[in-house]
Amino acid sequence: MLRLRIVSPEKVEFDGEVESVLVPGTLGSFEILNDHAPIISSLEKGLVEYAIPREGKRQLVILGGFVEVQKNVVSLCVEKEITEDEEEKDEDQD
C-alpha cells in the first residue's frame, strides 16, 4: 500500500492510502506501485489518477508540478486546474 499526499497552493487535495498512482511525467506518464524505487520527477499538464482501496479510482487534472516517491510515500506538489465551480466559490467569498 502507498501513502499519497497531493498538495496544491490552495489546499491539501488528498491525503490517504492508495494502491497505485498514475502521473503525467514530463517524459511521459508513469505508474507508481508499492515498493517503487525512489524518484523525483517534474509533471506536466495532464491527469493524475489514483486507486483507493474499496472505493475505486479518482482523477485530478493538473497544470504541472513535481512528484517525489520514497519508502512507499508519494508526494505531489501540483498546480491544479481551476474549475468553473471553484471560480464561483472564490468570487462568492470576495
Secondary structure, DSSP 8 states (H G I E B T S, - for coil): -EEEEEE-SS-EEEEEEESEEEEEETTEEEEE-TT---EEEEEEEEEEEEEETTTEEEEEEEEEEEEEEETTEEEEEEEE---HHHHHHHHHH-
